[in-house]
Amino acid sequence: METVLMREEALARPDDERQKKLYVTLKSITSLADDINAFEFVSADGEPLPAFTAGSHIDVHLPDATIRQYSLCNSPDERHRYVVAVLRDPAGRGGSVAMHDTLRAGDKLFISAPRNHFALSKSARRHVFIAGGIGITPVMAMIAEVRKRGEPFHLFYCARTPQRAAFLDRLKTLIERGDVSLHFDNGDPRNGLDLASTLERRPADTHLYYCGPGRFMDAIEAASAHWPAGTRHCERFSASGAIKESEAATETETPFDIELRRSQKILTVPPGESIVDVMRANGVEVDTSCCEGYCGTCMTRYLAGEPLHRDTVLDDEDREEFVMICCSRSKSPKLVLDL
């Protein structure tokens, strides 16, 4: 599968600084479209927030101890606020419903510092964005950055209806200029964007970025399979169908040991349990969210051993140093973690 990360932008490292939580105030909640709200966070002490790059996301620690990831949609030039857009999805895992139904302006809560698994290429001279529904969120920050760079781009924005498409007011000028194309299918994918023809040709020095629902992402991945390695970048809200099918076909899992080097503990991970499950059962707390290897919350440095990677975040180079402990296992009898 095509790697979904850029090597030119350093991946956020799971060091002590990154693990610090930021105490923030929810300054405002604004309706953007049907069932889509923008949530604006500012520092609770009035200090500037850590800088971020286009494509970054934050962990939001909700009052019920749930952790969810949301992409930043405001300009990376802004240090006084973080803004995320959230679609209320009753069929989801509960985070979006909690964001919409329980949070109010003025609430205090914790978030993580931004991290980026969906960075813009520095070598690209032209950018093609494809956003499906709420997948427009990280693309808004990306567009702000490429416009600042003066680099050409085109956005294909796909949604069910105009009423369910966020940011149309902010995109109005770009739509009129021809830099943004809108595609509304009214619930029938056959009426949507023709991905095969859209992605058939790839102009020189062009990179593709895409984000949206799982099947939409899988379709884009298939339609762009002929693009050169390293020119496709995506961010998923769930594990891909291909990854799930691959795991289903995996041979019976075998037990292995994990050594927590800093904690001086050795634990056994049996078949059917994750590294995180075993750690928590032995009193070692670790932040997780998706538990499917696509959000990056549990990214951990390993010091020895050979992981069996099952994530959709890390590329080959990062996998030589990091592992997602929510879903990955070990090919070697022991995996030594920097914990």
C-alpha positions in Angstrom: 0.0 0.0 0.0 1.2 3.5 -0.8 2.8 5.2 2.2 0.6 8.0 3.7 3.3 10.1 5.2 5.9 12.6 4.1 9.6 12.1 4.8 10.3 15.8 4.3 8.3 16.8 7.3 9.6 15.3 10.5 7.1 13.1 12.2 6.2 14.2 15.7 8.2 12.1 18.1 6.6 10.4 21.2 9.0 12.2 23.6 8.2 13.7 26.9 7.5 17.1 25.4 4.9 15.8 23.0 3.1 13.9 25.8 2.4 17.1 27.7 -1.2 18.1 27.7 -2.3 21.7 27.0 -5.0 23.2 29.2 -7.3 25.2 27.0 -10.6 27.1 27.0 -13.3 26.3 24.4 -13.8 29.9 23.3 -16.5 29.4 20.7 -18.7 26.8 18.9 -19.9 27.8 15.4 -22.2 26.0 13.0 -20.6 25.4 9.6 -23.1 23.1 7.9 -25.8 20.5 8.8 -24.4 18.6 11.8 -20.9 20.2 11.4 -19.6 22.6 14.1 -16.3 24.4 14.4 -14.7 24.3 17.9 -12.2 27.1 18.7 -9.7 26.5 21.5 -7.5 29.1 23.1 -4.9 28.7 25.8 -6.4 28.9 29.3 -3.5 31.1 30.5 -3.5 33.4 27.5 -0.1 32.3 26.2 0.5 31.5 22.5 -0.2 27.9 21.6 2.5 25.6 20.1 3.1 26.2 16.4 1.6 23.7 14.0 2.0 22.8 10.3 -0.7 22.3 7.7 -2.3 18.8 8.0 -1.7 18.6 11.8 -4.3 17.2 14.3 -4.8 17.3 18.0 -6.1 14.9 20.6 -9.1 16.2 22.5 -9.5 14.8 26.0 -13.3 14.7 26.5 -14.8 14.9 30.0 -15.7 11.2 30.0 -11.9 10.3 29.5 -12.5 9.6 25.8 -9.7 10.8 23.5 -10.4 11.7 19.9 -8.3 13.2 17.1 -9.5 16.2 15.1 -7.6 18.0 12.3 -6.8 21.7 12.6 -8.5 23.7 9.9 -7.3 27.2 10.7 -4.1 28.8 9.2 -0.8 27.5 10.6 0.2 31.2 10.9 -2.2 31.5 13.9 -0.7 30.9 17.4 -3.6 32.3 19.4 -6.1 29.5 18.6 -6.7 26.0 17.3 -9.9 25.3 15.3 -11.3 21.9 14.5 -14.5 21.0 12.6 -16.5 18.0 13.8 -19.3 16.1 12.1 -21.8 14.8 14.6 -22.0 11.1 13.7 -24.5 9.0 15.8 -23.1 5.8 14.2 -19.6 6.7 15.3 -17.6 5.8 18.4 -19.2 8.5 20.5 -16.6 11.3 20.4 -18.4 13.5 17.9 -21.7 13.2 19.7 -20.0 14.2 22.9 -18.3 17.1 21.3 -21.7 18.4 19.9 -23.9 17.5 22.8 -21.8 18.1 26.0 -19.3 20.8 25.3 -20.2 24.4 25.7 -18.3 27.7 25.1 -16.2 28.5 28.2 -15.5 24.9 29.1 -12.0 24.0 30.2 -10.3 20.8 28.9 -7.1 19.2 27.9 -5.8 18.7 24.4 -2.5 17.4 23.1 0.1 19.4 21.2 -0.4 19.2 17.4 1.3 16.4 15.5 1.4 15.8 11.8 1.0 12.6 9.9 -0.4 14.3 6.8 2.2 16.9 5.9 2.5 18.9 2.7 5.3 18.0 0.4 8.2 20.5 0.1 9.3 19.1 -3.2 5.9 19.3 -5.0 5.3 22.2 -7.3 1.6 21.6 -7.7 -1.0 20.0 -5.3 -4.2 18.1 -5.9 -6.6 17.8 -3.0 -9.6 15.5 -2.9 -11.8 15.9 0.2 -14.9 13.8 1.0 -17.4 15.3 3.5 -15.7 16.2 6.8 -12.4 15.3 5.2 -12.2 18.9 4.0 -11.0 19.9 7.5 -7.2 19.4 7.2 -7.3 20.5 3.6 -8.4 24.0 4.7 -5.1 24.5 6.5 -3.2 23.0 3.6 -4.8 25.4 1.1 -3.9 28.3 3.3 -0.3 27.1 3.3 0.0 26.5 -0.5 -1.5 29.9 -1.2 1.1 31.5 1.1 3.8 29.6 -0.9 2.3 30.8 -4.2 2.0 27.2 -5.5 -0.8 26.1 -7.8 -3.4 23.7 -6.5 -6.8 22.3 -7.2 -9.4 21.0 -4.7 -12.1 18.5 -5.6 -14.6 18.8 -2.8 -17.2 16.0 -2.6 -20.2 16.0 -0.4 -23.8 14.7 -0.3 -25.4 18.2 -0.6 -24.3 21.8 -0.3 -26.1 21.9 3.1 -23.7 19.2 4.3 -20.5 20.9 3.0 -18.5 23.0 5.4 -16.5 26.1 4.5 -18.3 27.0 1.3 -18.2 30.6 2.3 -14.4 30.6 2.8 -14.0 28.7 -0.5 -16.3 31.0 -2.5 -13.5 33.1 -4.1 -11.5 30.0 -5.0 -14.5 28.3 -6.5 -15.1 31.4 -8.7 -11.5 31.4 -9.7 -11.7 27.7 -10.8 -9.3 26.4 -8.1 -12.0 24.4 -6.4 -14.6 22.0 -7.9 -17.7 21.0 -6.0 -19.3 17.6 -6.5 -22.6 16.7 -4.8 -23.9 13.2 -5.3 -27.2 13.4 -3.2 -26.3 10.1 -1.6 -25.6 8.2 -4.8 -21.8 7.7 -5.4 -22.6 7.1 -9.1 -23.3 10.8 -9.3 -20.1 11.9 -7.7 -16.6 12.7 -8.9 -15.2 10.4 -11.6 -12.0 9.4 -9.8 -10.6 7.3 -12.6 -10.6 10.1 -15.1 -9.6 12.7 -12.5 -6.5 10.8 -11.5 -5.6 9.2 -14.8 -3.0 11.7 -15.6 -0.4 13.1 -13.2 1.3 16.3 -14.1 5.0 16.5 -13.3 5.9 17.5 -9.8 2.3 17.1 -8.6 1.4 15.5 -5.3 -2.1 14.1 -4.3 -3.6 14.5 -0.8 -6.9 12.9 0.1 -9.1 12.5 3.2 -12.7 11.3 3.8 -14.7 8.2 4.6 -13.1 4.8 4.3 -14.7 3.6 1.1 -14.0 6.9 -0.5 -10.4 6.7 0.5 -10.1 3.1 -0.8 -11.5 4.2 -4.2 -9.0 7.1 -4.5 -6.2 4.8 -3.5 -7.2 2.3 -6.3 -7.7 5.1 -8.9 -4.2 6.6 -8.1 -2.3 3.3 -7.8 -0.2 4.3 -10.9 1.1 7.5 -9.3 4.8 7.4 -8.4 5.8 6.3 -4.9 5.9 9.2 -2.4 3.4 11.4 -4.3 0.2 10.2 -2.6 -0.6 11.3 1.0 -3.8 10.6 3.0 -5.2 10.7 6.5 -7.8 8.1 7.5 -10.6 8.2 10.1 -10.6 4.4 10.3 -8.4 1.4 9.3 -8.5 0.7 5.6 -10.5 -2.3 4.3 -7.2 -3.7 2.8 -5.5 -3.7 6.2 -8.5 -5.4 7.9 -8.7 -8.1 5.2 -4.9 -8.7 5.5 -5.2 -9.1 9.2 -8.1 -11.5 8.8 -5.9 -13.7 6.6 -3.0 -13.7 9.1 -1.9 -16.9 10.6 -2.7 -17.7 14.2 -1.0 -15.2 16.5 1.8 -16.4 18.7 2.7 -15.0 22.2 5.6 -12.7 22.6 7.3 -10.7 25.4 7.6 -6.9 25.7 10.3 -5.3 27.8 9.5 -1.8 29.0 13.0 -0.6 29.3 12.5 2.5 31.4 9.9 0.8 33.7 12.0 -2.3 34.0 9.1 -4.6 33.3 8.8 -7.7 31.1 5.3 -8.7 30.2 3.9 -11.4 27.9 1.4 -10.6 25.2 -0.8 -13.6 24.5 -2.8 -14.3 21.2 -5.9 -12.2 21.0 -4.6 -9.4 23.2 -2.8 -6.2 22.2 0.3 -4.7 23.7 -1.9 -1.9 25.2 -4.3 -4.5 26.8 -1.4 -6.2 28.6 0.2 -3.0 29.7 -3.0 -1.7 31.2 -3.7 -5.0 32.9 -0.3 -4.6 34.6 -0.9 -1.0 35.7 0.9 0.8 32.9 -1.3 3.6 31.5 -1.0 4.7 27.9 -3.1 7.1 25.8 -5.0 5.4 22.9 -7.9 6.4 20.8 -8.6 4.5 17.5 -7.0 1.1 18.6 -6.8 0.3 14.9 -3.5 2.0 14.0 -4.6 5.1 12.1 -4.6 7.9 14.6 -1.0 7.9 15.9 -1.8 8.5 19.6 0.1 5.4 20.8 3.2 5.8 18.6 6.1 4.4 20.6 9.8 4.0 20.0 11.2 0.5 20.1 14.8 -0.3 21.0 15.1 -4.0 19.9 13.1 -6.7 18.3 11.1 -6.9 15.1 7.6 -5.5 15.2 4.7 -6.9 13.1 3.4 -3.5 11.9 -0.4 -3.3 11.4 -0.9 0.5 11.2 -1.7 2.8 8.3 0.4 5.7 9.6 4.1 4.9 9.6 6.1 4.6 6.5 9.1 2.2 6.0 11.7 4.6 7.5 9.6 5.4 10.6 8.9 1.7 11.1 12.6 1.2 11.7 12.2 3.2 14.9 8.5 3.3 15.9 5.5 1.0 16.4 1.8 1.6 17.0 1.3 -0.5 20.1 -2.5 -0.5 19.9 -2.6 -2.9 17.0 0.9 -4.2 16.2 2.5 -7.4 17.4 6.0 -8.8 17.3 7.7 -11.2 14.8 10.5 -11.7 17.4 10.2 -13.4 20.7 10.8 -10.1 22.5 10.1 -6.5 21.6 11.9 -3.8 23.7 9.9 -0.6 24.1 11.3 2.8 25.2 8.7 3.0 28.0 
